[in-house]
Amino acid sequence: MNPQSIIALISFAPALFLLYFVLGEYDPYFKHNKAFFMIAFGLLVGLIIGFITLYFPLGDLIWMLGIVLVLELIKFVMLLQKPFRLKHDATFYGLAFGIGLPAMMVFVYGYFSGLLDISIKLALFFSLVSYNYTMVHASTGSLIGFGCYRGEFWTWFIRAFIISGVHGSLMAIVWAGDVSETGQFAVLTLGAVYATFLLLYIVKEILPRTVPKKIKKKVES
C-alpha cells in the first residue's frame, strides 16, 4: 500500500468512528440529507483550508489562532442559516460539519507532504494529528450548533473558539518544530487527552440535551 493510501485511511478513521458510533446513536433525531450535506460541505472547506495552510506557518501562534478563528466562524455562519437556526438538530449538523472538515485538512497536508514511504512512527504521528483535530472540531461544531439551537449564539461560539484556541496553541508547538520528536509526541498525546475529555463532554452532556423530550417520547413510543 502506498503512503498516500495509508494517510487517507489514517485521516478518515476518526471521522468514520464519530459518524457511526456518535452521530449514528442519534439517527432518528436528525435528517440524513442535511447531515450528509454538512459532512460534504465540511470536506470542501477542509480541502480549501488544507491547501491554504500549506503556505502558512502553522507553528506561528498568531497564524494558528487566526486559522482557528476562521474555521469556527465558518461553522458559526453556516449554522446560523435558516435551515439550522433555532432547530434542535443544529447540534448534530454542527457535529457532522466538524467530522468532514478536519479529516480532509489532515489528508491534504499528508498527501502533499511528498512522502515516499511511511514508517510506523510517522503513521502514529499522523494518527495522533488526525485524532486531535477530528475530535476537537466535531466537538466545537456541536457546541456552536447547540448555541444556534438554544438561541445563545455568541455565548457558545466564544466557548467553542476558546476551546479550539487552546488546542490550536498546543498544535502550534508541534508544527513549530522547536521541540524534540519526543516532545512533539508528548504534546500530541496531551492534545489527544484534551480532545477525548471534550468529546466525552459532548456525548454525555450536550447531545442528550439537544433532543426535546416531546420528540424523544414520540420516537421511543
C-alpha positions as a printed NumPy array, in Angstrom:
array([[  0.   ,   0.   ,   0.   ],
       [  1.425,   3.4  ,  -0.983],
       [  1.925,   6.17 ,   1.63 ],
       [ -0.94 ,   8.291,   0.285],
       [ -3.423,   5.434,   0.767],
       [ -2.222,   4.924,   4.328],
       [ -2.542,   8.663,   5.001],
       [ -6.105,   8.562,   3.625],
       [ -7.043,   5.708,   5.985],
       [ -5.448,   7.451,   8.952],
       [ -7.058,  10.809,   8.133],
       [-10.6  ,   9.478,   7.835],
       [-10.6  ,   6.768,  10.531],
       [-11.58 ,   9.073,  13.452],
       [-14.258,  10.686,  11.258],
       [-15.788,   7.283,  10.48 ],
       [-15.741,   6.412,  14.184],
       [-17.692,   9.578,  15.035],
       [-20.06 ,   9.091,  12.123],
       [-21.122,   5.596,  13.16 ],
       [-20.699,   5.491,  16.94 ],
       [-21.617,   9.047,  17.968],
       [-23.784,  10.588,  15.271],
       [-25.283,   7.193,  14.463],
       [-26.586,   6.806,  18.016],
       [-28.927,   9.748,  17.399],
       [-30.005,   8.546,  13.962],
       [-33.767,   9.165,  14.474],
       [-33.328,  12.765,  15.626],
       [-31.9  ,  14.456,  12.529],
       [-32.396,  14.453,   8.763],
       [-29.85 ,  12.358,   6.9  ],
       [-29.77 ,  14.575,   3.808],
       [-28.858,  17.625,   5.896],
       [-26.231,  15.697,   7.848],
       [-24.554,  14.37 ,   4.709],
       [-24.697,  17.83 ,   3.154],
       [-22.866,  19.222,   6.179],
       [-20.27 ,  16.434,   6.032],
       [-19.727,  17.144,   2.328],
       [-19.529,  20.877,   2.987],
       [-17.026,  20.195,   5.741],
       [-14.93 ,  18.149,   3.328],
       [-14.988,  21.008,   0.819],
       [-13.999,  23.613,   3.405],
       [-11.312,  21.242,   4.717],
       [ -9.939,  20.859,   1.202],
       [ -9.724,  24.633,   0.709],
       [ -8.309,  25.389,   4.163],
       [ -5.918,  22.44 ,   3.849],
       [ -4.423,  23.89 ,   0.665],
       [ -4.234,  27.369,   2.188],
       [ -2.462,  26.168,   5.328],
       [  0.258,  24.536,   3.224],
       [  1.54 ,  28.07 ,   2.639],
       [  1.188,  29.451,   6.175],
       [  3.463,  28.938,   9.193],
       [  1.235,  26.842,  11.449],
       [  3.932,  26.962,  14.1  ],
       [  3.309,  30.703,  14.471],
       [  0.754,  31.119,  17.278],
       [ -0.886,  34.183,  15.711],
       [ -1.381,  32.415,  12.376],
       [ -2.686,  29.315,  14.132],
       [ -5.223,  31.273,  16.176],
       [ -6.238,  33.156,  13.04 ],
       [ -6.963,  29.873,  11.258],
       [ -8.857,  28.596,  14.302],
       [-10.981,  31.756,  14.297],
       [-11.747,  31.406,  10.579],
       [-12.781,  27.757,  10.981],
       [-15.051,  28.423,  13.942],
       [-16.576,  31.432,  12.16 ],
       [-17.361,  29.294,   9.109],
       [-19.186,  26.811,  11.36 ],
       [-20.98 ,  29.649,  13.128],
       [-22.135,  31.42 ,   9.967],
       [-23.285,  28.154,   8.411],
       [-25.282,  27.058,  11.452],
       [-26.92 ,  30.472,  11.755],
       [-28.659,  29.92 ,   8.432],
       [-32.415,  29.373,   8.389],
       [-32.375,  25.562,   7.866],
       [-30.422,  25.159,  11.137],
       [-31.016,  28.208,  13.347],
       [-33.168,  27.589,  16.454],
       [-33.747,  23.945,  15.487],
       [-32.786,  21.167,  17.889],
       [-30.93 ,  19.158,  15.241],
       [-28.47 ,  22.028,  14.603],
       [-26.199,  20.346,  17.17 ],
       [-25.992,  17.204,  15.046],
       [-25.312,  19.181,  11.879],
       [-22.523,  21.052,  13.643],
       [-21.063,  17.699,  14.615],
       [-21.411,  16.474,  11.023],
       [-19.603,  19.536,   9.678],
       [-16.854,  19.007,  12.25 ],
       [-16.456,  15.4  ,  11.121],
       [-15.72 ,  16.246,   7.492],
       [-13.587,  19.357,   7.846],
       [-10.529,  18.134,   9.806],
       [-10.409,  14.758,   8.045],
       [ -9.882,  16.459,   4.701],
       [ -7.451,  19.023,   6.158],
       [ -5.205,  16.292,   7.564],
       [ -5.443,  14.288,   4.346],
       [ -4.415,  17.292,   2.211],
       [ -1.467,  18.021,   4.491],
       [ -0.33 ,  14.388,   4.449],
       [ -0.934,  13.843,   0.74 ],
       [  1.113,  16.852,  -0.325],
       [  3.926,  16.331,   2.168],
       [  5.834,  14.392,  -0.502],
       [  6.162,  11.122,   1.417],
       [  7.854,   8.322,  -0.496],
       [  7.5  ,   5.884,   2.38 ],
       [  5.782,   5.848,   5.757],
       [  7.201,   4.357,   8.92 ],
       [  5.287,   3.156,  11.976],
       [  6.445,   6.249,  13.844],
       [  5.187,   8.587,  11.103],
       [  1.892,   6.683,  10.893],
       [  1.473,   7.142,  14.642],
       [  2.26 ,  10.845,  14.286],
       [ -0.434,  11.334,  11.627],
       [ -2.878,   9.194,  13.623],
       [ -2.479,  11.459,  16.648],
       [ -2.812,  14.583,  14.494],
       [ -5.967,  13.227,  12.851],
       [ -7.485,  12.197,  16.178],
       [ -6.703,  15.568,  17.744],
       [ -8.218,  17.695,  15.005],
       [-11.245,  15.496,  14.319],
       [-12.368,  15.208,  17.942],
       [-11.871,  18.904,  18.659],
       [-13.59 ,  20.217,  15.531],
       [-16.502,  17.784,  15.826],
       [-16.913,  18.926,  19.431],
       [-16.749,  22.66 ,  18.724],
       [-19.143,  22.173,  15.805],
       [-21.557,  20.532,  18.259],
       [-21.167,  23.386,  20.731],
       [-21.829,  26.046,  18.095],
       [-24.803,  24.052,  16.798],
       [-26.156,  23.743,  20.34 ],
       [-25.865,  27.514,  20.78 ],
       [-27.704,  28.083,  17.492],
       [-30.444,  25.72 ,  18.681],
       [-30.783,  27.452,  22.068],
       [-30.592,  30.962,  20.642],
       [-27.459,  31.615,  22.717],
       [-25.415,  32.244,  19.614],
       [-22.378,  34.229,  20.754],
       [-22.057,  32.533,  24.148],
       [-21.431,  29.107,  22.651],
       [-19.409,  30.443,  19.728],
       [-16.999,  32.139,  22.142],
       [-16.743,  28.959,  24.201],
       [-16.019,  26.949,  21.06 ],
       [-13.36 ,  29.42 ,  19.933],
       [-11.628,  29.353,  23.334],
       [-11.673,  25.543,  23.4  ],
       [-10.36 ,  25.329,  19.841],
       [ -7.843,  28.11 ,  20.517],
       [ -6.342,  26.242,  23.486],
       [ -5.967,  23.162,  21.326],
       [ -4.567,  25.213,  18.43 ],
       [ -1.944,  26.638,  20.779],
       [ -0.816,  23.109,  21.609],
       [ -0.691,  22.152,  17.953],
       [  1.366,  25.257,  17.153],
       [  4.096,  23.787,  19.378],
       [  4.047,  20.623,  17.275],
       [  4.189,  22.443,  13.923],
       [  6.836,  24.954,  15.063],
       [  9.425,  22.184,  15.209],
       [ 11.178,  23.788,  18.176],
       [ 10.798,  20.711,  20.373],
       [ 12.294,  17.253,  20.004],
       [ 10.455,  14.372,  18.399],
       [  9.669,  13.058,  21.867],
       [  8.333,  16.499,  22.79 ],
       [  6.077,  16.533,  19.724],
       [  4.578,  13.17 ,  20.642],
       [  4.122,  14.329,  24.238],
       [  2.22 ,  17.444,  23.09 ],
       [  0.121,  15.393,  20.66 ],
       [ -0.71 ,  12.93 ,  23.451],
       [ -1.699,  15.811,  25.732],
       [ -3.855,  17.195,  22.94 ],
       [ -5.472,  13.786,  22.439],
       [ -6.362,  13.592,  26.14 ],
       [ -7.82 ,  17.109,  25.947],
       [ -9.808,  16.164,  22.829],
       [-11.089,  12.95 ,  24.441],
       [-12.431,  14.732,  27.529],
       [-14.007,  17.34 ,  25.286],
       [-15.749,  14.691,  23.186],
       [-16.948,  12.899,  26.336],
       [-18.496,  16.186,  27.476],
       [-20.296,  16.473,  24.139],
       [-21.536,  12.872,  24.279],
       [-22.583,  12.909,  27.936],
       [-23.854,  16.478,  28.353],
       [-24.558,  18.289,  25.081],
       [-26.065,  15.682,  22.737],
       [-28.621,  14.368,  25.28 ],
       [-29.783,  17.951,  25.914],
       [-30.33 ,  18.672,  22.25 ],
       [-33.272,  16.28 ,  21.808],
       [-36.55 ,  17.767,  23.12 ],
       [-38.428,  15.391,  25.435],
       [-41.523,  15.58 ,  23.223],
       [-39.594,  14.323,  20.18 ],
       [-37.768,  11.695,  22.235],
       [-41.049,  10.259,  23.555],
       [-42.5  ,  10.209,  20.038],
       [-39.512,   8.274,  18.668],
       [-39.438,   5.83 ,  21.586],
       [-43.189,   5.136,  21.528]])
